[in-house]
Amino acid sequence: MRGNPRHERILERLRRDGRVDVGELAGELDTSEVTIRRDLDSLAEQGTLRRVRGGAVSLLMRGEELPFTLREVESAAAKDRIAAVVGGLVRDGEAVVVDSGTSGLAVARVLAGRRLTVMPLALPSATVLAAGSSVNLLLPGGTTRFGEGSMVGPIAEAALAALRFDTFVLTCCGLSPDDGVTAHDLQDAAVKRAAKRSSRRTVLIAESAKFSRTALATVCGMADVDVLVTDAEAPSEALDRFRQAGVEVRVA
């Protein structure tokens, strides 16, 4: 699935300002007001905004993450490039944990068909990985988050604690050198920490937009990551600080 660039720009404005104006968006995105109104109507149907006279207002609380279906098309091309780099970092025969979220799903698609042992931390990724016969698929159990399909809770954490993995592919909701890796959901953050403790290497994947966001729960500091894979739009100053902390940086 590929994202609509206008939708991505509109959602980013909503994240920042909480409200958007049809005329301003038409000028900024170099398109007609009719097209912008159609975009806003489409996004309203997906539950992320409410149409008002002349524009729209966000229905998301400050810091709340977008619905999974919208995040899946947000920066989709960058996520695919990042996932391809991760595929090159993982060797056949490894035991791998693939984190939840839309970026984790992109990695699952790359790893499907490989000769690997994989524990996905979300049902969408499990479905992708189960389609082939070469992957030895492990499921952690636990409670699934509605709308996300991610597996959380003490059962998932206990399953991770009982095993040892070569690589953990970690996703995030926010990222910065000062705040480290952050997530919106407290239970999700706890599962991420459990997966990290059980893995020899942590590969963090984050498209450039994540560098401008900070979520509620801290997962780990930047020095706790072994490899960071991001895209070419990531801020160079932040990447330099990760390198100074001993993190290997790969740009997709």
Sequence and secondary structure as in RCSB ss.txt:
>XXXX:A:sequence
MRGNPRHERILERLRRDGRVDVGELAGELDTSEVTIRRDLDSLAEQGTLRRVRGGAVSLLMRGEELPFTLREVES
AAAKDRIAAVVGGLVRDGEAVVVDSGTSGLAVARVLAGRRLTVMPLALPSATVLAAGSSVNLLLPGGTTRFGEGS
MVGPIAEAALAALRFDTFVLTCCGLSPDDGVTAHDLQDAAVKRAAKRSSRRTVLIAESAKFSRTALATVCGMADV
DVLVTDAEAPSEALDRFRQAGVEVRVA
>XXXX:A:secstr
    HHHHHHHHHHHHHSEEEHHHHHHHHTS HHHHHHHHHHHHHTTSEEEETTEEEE S TT    HHHHHHTT
HHHHHHHHHHHHHHS TT EEEE SHHHHHHHHHHHTTSS EEEESBHHHHHHHTTSSSSEE     EE TTT B
EESHHHHHHHHT  EEEEEE  SEEETTTEEEES HHHHHHHHHHHHTEEEEEEE  GGGGG   SEEEE GGG 
SEEEE TTS HHHHHHHHHTT EEEE 
